Amino acid sequence: LGASGAIGAIFCLLALRHGVLPPNVGDRGNSIYPKLVTEAVATEAEVALCLSFGFGGQNGVLALGRDRYG
């Protein structure tokens, strides 16, 4: 993962740690997606998938999860 991918992974970890889904920025209420998160939402998610897309097909995926034992 490049720098932007690493930052995305950090945000995924922070969302898991604090139990919050961060909102999508820049939404003006006219999205075609019916369940777009527009404000911070509490969650009990235990896993997150972090995707990083690069030019030329250089893509990366991280599956992150909570520590079950601590």
N, CA, C and O atoms as a GROMACS GRO file, in nm:
protein
  280
    1LEU      N    1   0.083  -0.119   0.000
    1LEU     CA    2   0.000   0.000   0.000
    1LEU      C    3   0.087   0.124   0.000
    1LEU      O    4   0.192   0.127   0.065
    2GLY      N    5   0.045   0.225  -0.072
    2GLY     CA    6   0.116   0.352  -0.070
    2GLY      C    7   0.074   0.436   0.048
    2GLY      O    8   0.008   0.387   0.140
    3ALA      N    9   0.114   0.563   0.046
    3ALA     CA   10   0.082   0.652   0.158
    3ALA      C   11  -0.069   0.666   0.178
    3ALA      O   12  -0.117   0.662   0.291
    4SER      N   13  -0.143   0.683   0.069
    4SER     CA   14  -0.288   0.699   0.085
    4SER      C   15  -0.352   0.569   0.134
    4SER      O   16  -0.449   0.573   0.210
    5GLY      N   17  -0.298   0.455   0.093
    5GLY     CA   18  -0.348   0.327   0.142
    5GLY      C   19  -0.321   0.309   0.290
    5GLY      O   20  -0.404   0.255   0.363
    6ALA      N   21  -0.203   0.354   0.334
    6ALA     CA   22  -0.169   0.344   0.476
    6ALA      C   23  -0.259   0.434   0.560
    6ALA      O   24  -0.300   0.396   0.669
    7ILE      N   25  -0.289   0.552   0.509
    7ILE     CA   26  -0.378   0.643   0.581
    7ILE      C   27  -0.519   0.583   0.589
    7ILE      O   28  -0.584   0.593   0.693
    8GLY      N   29  -0.565   0.521   0.481
    8GLY     CA   30  -0.694   0.454   0.484
    8GLY      C   31  -0.698   0.342   0.586
    8GLY      O   32  -0.798   0.323   0.654
    9ALA      N   33  -0.587   0.266   0.597
    9ALA     CA   34  -0.579   0.158   0.696
    9ALA      C   35  -0.584   0.214   0.837
    9ALA      O   36  -0.647   0.156   0.925
   10ILE      N   37  -0.518   0.327   0.860
   10ILE     CA   38  -0.522   0.391   0.992
   10ILE      C   39  -0.664   0.433   1.027
   10ILE      O   40  -0.708   0.413   1.140
   11PHE      N   41  -0.736   0.490   0.930
   11PHE     CA   42  -0.875   0.530   0.957
   11PHE      C   43  -0.963   0.409   0.985
   11PHE      O   44  -1.054   0.417   1.068
   12CYS      N   45  -0.939   0.298   0.917
   12CYS     CA   46  -1.014   0.175   0.946
   12CYS      C   47  -0.988   0.128   1.088
   12CYS      O   48  -1.081   0.090   1.160
   13LEU      N   49  -0.861   0.130   1.129
   13LEU     CA   50  -0.827   0.089   1.265
   13LEU      C   51  -0.890   0.181   1.369
   13LEU      O   52  -0.940   0.134   1.471
   14LEU      N   53  -0.887   0.311   1.344
   14LEU     CA   54  -0.949   0.406   1.438
   14LEU      C   55  -1.100   0.385   1.446
   14LEU      O   56  -1.158   0.394   1.555
   15ALA      N   57  -1.163   0.359   1.333
   15ALA     CA   58  -1.307   0.334   1.334
   15ALA      C   59  -1.340   0.210   1.415
   15ALA      O   60  -1.438   0.209   1.490
   16LEU      N   61  -1.260   0.104   1.400
   16LEU     CA   62  -1.282  -0.017   1.480
   16LEU      C   63  -1.260   0.008   1.628
   16LEU      O   64  -1.338  -0.035   1.712
   17ARG      N   65  -1.152   0.079   1.660
   17ARG     CA   66  -1.118   0.104   1.800
   17ARG      C   67  -1.226   0.187   1.871
   17ARG      O   68  -1.262   0.158   1.985
   18HIS      N   69  -1.276   0.289   1.802
   18HIS     CA   70  -1.373   0.380   1.865
   18HIS      C   71  -1.518   0.341   1.839
   18HIS      O   72  -1.609   0.404   1.894
   19GLY      N   73  -1.541   0.240   1.757
   19GLY     CA   74  -1.677   0.194   1.730
   19GLY      C   75  -1.763   0.294   1.657
   19GLY      O   76  -1.881   0.311   1.688
   20VAL      N   77  -1.704   0.363   1.559
   20VAL     CA   78  -1.776   0.466   1.485
   20VAL      C   79  -1.752   0.449   1.336
   20VAL      O   80  -1.639   0.430   1.292
   21LEU      N   81  -1.860   0.457   1.257
   21LEU     CA   82  -1.846   0.464   1.112
   21LEU      C   83  -1.834   0.611   1.074
   21LEU      O   84  -1.928   0.687   1.099
   22PRO      N   85  -1.722   0.653   1.015
   22PRO     CA   86  -1.709   0.794   0.978
   22PRO      C   87  -1.799   0.828   0.859
   22PRO      O   88  -1.826   0.741   0.776
   23PRO      N   89  -1.844   0.953   0.850
   23PRO     CA   90  -1.933   0.990   0.739
   23PRO      C   91  -1.858   1.011   0.609
   23PRO      O   92  -1.737   1.035   0.608
   24ASN      N   93  -1.930   1.001   0.499
   24ASN     CA   94  -1.878   1.039   0.368
   24ASN      C   95  -1.887   1.190   0.356
   24ASN      O   96  -1.992   1.248   0.382
   25VAL      N   97  -1.779   1.253   0.318
   25VAL     CA   98  -1.779   1.399   0.305
   25VAL      C   99  -1.821   1.440   0.165
   25VAL      O  100  -1.804   1.364   0.070
   26GLY      N  101  -1.876   1.558   0.154
   26GLY     CA  102  -1.914   1.612   0.025
   26GLY      C  103  -2.050   1.568  -0.025
   26GLY      O  104  -2.088   1.605  -0.136
   27ASP      N  105  -2.126   1.492   0.053
   27ASP     CA  106  -2.259   1.451   0.010
   27ASP      C  107  -2.355   1.568   0.026
   27ASP      O  108  -2.360   1.632   0.130
   28ARG      N  109  -2.430   1.594  -0.080
   28ARG     CA  110  -2.525   1.706  -0.077
   28ARG      C  111  -2.669   1.657  -0.070
   28ARG      O  112  -2.763   1.732  -0.099
   29GLY      N  113  -2.686   1.531  -0.031
   29GLY     CA  114  -2.821   1.479  -0.014
   29GLY      C  115  -2.885   1.425  -0.141
   29GLY      O  116  -3.001   1.385  -0.138
   30ASN      N  117  -2.812   1.424  -0.251
   30ASN     CA  118  -2.870   1.375  -0.376
   30ASN      C  119  -2.798   1.251  -0.427
   30ASN      O  120  -2.783   1.232  -0.548
   31SER      N  121  -2.752   1.168  -0.336
   31SER     CA  122  -2.678   1.047  -0.373
   31SER      C  123  -2.772   0.941  -0.428
   31SER      O  124  -2.887   0.930  -0.386
   32ILE      N  125  -2.722   0.864  -0.523
   32ILE     CA  126  -2.801   0.754  -0.578
   32ILE      C  127  -2.792   0.630  -0.489
   32ILE      O  128  -2.864   0.532  -0.511
   33TYR      N  129  -2.703   0.634  -0.390
   33TYR     CA  130  -2.685   0.521  -0.299
   33TYR      C  131  -2.776   0.538  -0.178
   33TYR      O  132  -2.763   0.638  -0.107
   34PRO      N  133  -2.868   0.446  -0.153
   34PRO     CA  134  -2.969   0.466  -0.049
   34PRO      C  135  -2.917   0.462   0.094
   34PRO      O  136  -2.978   0.524   0.181
   35LYS      N  137  -2.807   0.392   0.123
   35LYS     CA  138  -2.761   0.380   0.261
   35LYS      C  139  -2.624   0.443   0.280
   35LYS      O  140  -2.539   0.390   0.352
   36LEU      N  141  -2.601   0.556   0.216
   36LEU     CA  142  -2.475   0.628   0.229
   36LEU      C  143  -2.467   0.691   0.368
   36LEU      O  144  -2.560   0.759   0.411
   37VAL      N  145  -2.356   0.669   0.438
   37VAL     CA  146  -2.338   0.723   0.573
   37VAL      C  147  -2.303   0.871   0.560
   37VAL      O  148  -2.198   0.905   0.507
   38THR      N  149  -2.390   0.959   0.609
   38THR     CA  150  -2.369   1.104   0.597
   38THR      C  151  -2.335   1.170   0.730
   38THR      O  152  -2.302   1.288   0.733
   39GLU      N  153  -2.344   1.096   0.840
   39GLU     CA  154  -2.301   1.147   0.970
   39GLU      C  155  -2.245   1.029   1.049
   39GLU      O  156  -2.278   0.914   1.022
   40ALA      N  157  -2.160   1.058   1.146
   40ALA     CA  158  -2.096   0.952   1.224
   40ALA      C  159  -2.202   0.864   1.289
   40ALA      O  160  -2.298   0.913   1.347
   41VAL      N  161  -2.181   0.732   1.279
   41VAL     CA  162  -2.277   0.635   1.331
   41VAL      C  163  -2.204   0.536   1.421
   41VAL      O  164  -2.099   0.484   1.384
   42ALA      N  165  -2.259   0.513   1.540
   42ALA     CA  166  -2.200   0.414   1.630
   42ALA      C  167  -2.219   0.274   1.572
   42ALA      O  168  -2.322   0.244   1.512
   43THR      N  169  -2.119   0.189   1.590
   43THR     CA  170  -2.125   0.054   1.537
   43THR      C  171  -2.052  -0.042   1.630
   43THR      O  172  -1.964  -0.002   1.706
   44GLU      N  173  -2.089  -0.167   1.624
   44GLU     CA  174  -2.019  -0.272   1.698
   44GLU      C  175  -1.946  -0.364   1.600
   44GLU      O  176  -1.930  -0.483   1.627
   45ALA      N  177  -1.902  -0.308   1.488
   45ALA     CA  178  -1.832  -0.387   1.386
   45ALA      C  179  -1.706  -0.449   1.444
   45ALA      O  180  -1.636  -0.386   1.524
   46GLU      N  181  -1.679  -0.571   1.404
   46GLU     CA  182  -1.559  -0.640   1.450
   46GLU      C  183  -1.455  -0.654   1.341
   46GLU      O  184  -1.340  -0.686   1.369
   47VAL      N  185  -1.493  -0.629   1.216
   47VAL     CA  186  -1.400  -0.638   1.104
   47VAL      C  187  -1.420  -0.519   1.011
   47VAL      O  188  -1.528  -0.460   1.005
   48ALA      N  189  -1.314  -0.486   0.937
   48ALA     CA  190  -1.321  -0.380   0.837
   48ALA      C  191  -1.235  -0.423   0.719
   48ALA      O  192  -1.134  -0.491   0.735
   49LEU      N  193  -1.275  -0.382   0.601
   49LEU     CA  194  -1.201  -0.411   0.480
   49LEU      C  195  -1.150  -0.279   0.425
   49LEU      O  196  -1.229  -0.188   0.398
   50CYS      N  197  -1.020  -0.268   0.408
   50CYS     CA  198  -0.957  -0.146   0.359
   50CYS      C  199  -0.906  -0.173   0.217
   50CYS      O  200  -0.821  -0.260   0.197
   51LEU      N  201  -0.957  -0.098   0.121
   51LEU     CA  202  -0.921  -0.117  -0.020
   51LEU      C  203  -0.836   0.000  -0.067
   51LEU      O  204  -0.862   0.115  -0.032
   52SER      N  205  -0.734  -0.029  -0.147
   52SER     CA  206  -0.648   0.074  -0.203
   52SER      C  207  -0.630   0.044  -0.351
   52SER      O  208  -0.581  -0.063  -0.388
   53PHE      N  209  -0.669   0.140  -0.436
   53PHE     CA  210  -0.661   0.121  -0.580
   53PHE      C  211  -0.556   0.215  -0.638
   53PHE      O  212  -0.556   0.334  -0.608
   54GLY      N  213  -0.467   0.161  -0.720
   54GLY     CA  214  -0.361   0.241  -0.781
   54GLY      C  215  -0.366   0.235  -0.932
   54GLY      O  216  -0.442   0.158  -0.990
   55PHE      N  217  -0.284   0.318  -0.994
   55PHE     CA  218  -0.276   0.320  -1.140
   55PHE      C  219  -0.208   0.193  -1.190
   55PHE      O  220  -0.119   0.140  -1.124
   56GLY      N  221  -0.249   0.145  -1.304
   56GLY     CA  222  -0.187   0.028  -1.363
   56GLY      C  223  -0.224  -0.103  -1.297
   56GLY      O  224  -0.155  -0.203  -1.316
   57GLY      N  225  -0.332  -0.105  -1.221
   57GLY     CA  226  -0.378  -0.229  -1.159
   57GLY      C  227  -0.307  -0.266  -1.030
   57GLY      O  228  -0.315  -0.380  -0.985
   58GLN      N  229  -0.238  -0.170  -0.971
   58GLN     CA  230  -0.171  -0.196  -0.843
   58GLN      C  231  -0.272  -0.175  -0.730
   58GLN      O  232  -0.290  -0.062  -0.683
   59ASN      N  233  -0.335  -0.280  -0.690
   59ASN     CA  234  -0.440  -0.274  -0.589
   59ASN      C  235  -0.399  -0.352  -0.466
   59ASN      O  236  -0.324  -0.449  -0.474
   60GLY      N  237  -0.450  -0.308  -0.352
   60GLY     CA  238  -0.422  -0.379  -0.228
   60GLY      C  239  -0.546  -0.386  -0.141
   60GLY      O  240  -0.631  -0.297  -0.145
   61VAL      N  241  -0.556  -0.492  -0.063
   61VAL     CA  242  -0.669  -0.510   0.027
   61VAL      C  243  -0.617  -0.556   0.162
   61VAL      O  244  -0.534  -0.647   0.170
   62LEU      N  245  -0.666  -0.494   0.269
   62LEU     CA  246  -0.634  -0.537   0.406
   62LEU      C  247  -0.764  -0.572   0.476
   62LEU      O  248  -0.860  -0.495   0.473
   63ALA      N  249  -0.768  -0.688   0.537
   63ALA     CA  250  -0.881  -0.726   0.622
   63ALA      C  251  -0.835  -0.706   0.766
   63ALA      O  252  -0.740  -0.771   0.811
   64LEU      N  253  -0.902  -0.617   0.838
   64LEU     CA  254  -0.864  -0.584   0.975
   64LEU      C  255  -0.974  -0.629   1.070
   64LEU      O  256  -1.092  -0.627   1.034
   65GLY      N  257  -0.936  -0.669   1.189
   65GLY     CA  258  -1.034  -0.714   1.286
   65GLY      C  259  -0.993  -0.681   1.428
   65GLY      O  260  -0.876  -0.656   1.457
   66ARG      N  261  -1.091  -0.682   1.515
   66ARG     CA  262  -1.066  -0.659   1.658
   66ARG      C  263  -0.995  -0.779   1.718
   66ARG      O  264  -1.009  -0.892   1.670
   67ASP      N  265  -0.920  -0.754   1.824
   67ASP     CA  266  -0.855  -0.860   1.899
   67ASP      C  267  -0.960  -0.925   1.989
   67ASP      O  268  -1.015  -0.858   2.077
   68ARG      N  269  -0.986  -1.050   1.970
   68ARG     CA  270  -1.089  -1.119   2.049
   68ARG      C  271  -1.047  -1.142   2.193
   68ARG      O  272  -1.132  -1.165   2.279
   69TYR      N  273  -0.919  -1.137   2.220
   69TYR     CA  274  -0.869  -1.176   2.352
   69TYR      C  275  -0.823  -1.058   2.436
   69TYR      O  276  -0.766  -1.079   2.543
   70GLY      N  277  -0.845  -0.938   2.392
   70GLY     CA  278  -0.797  -0.829   2.474
   70GLY      C  279  -0.864  -0.704   2.446
   70GLY      O  280  -0.834  -0.602   2.508
   0.00000   0.00000   0.00000
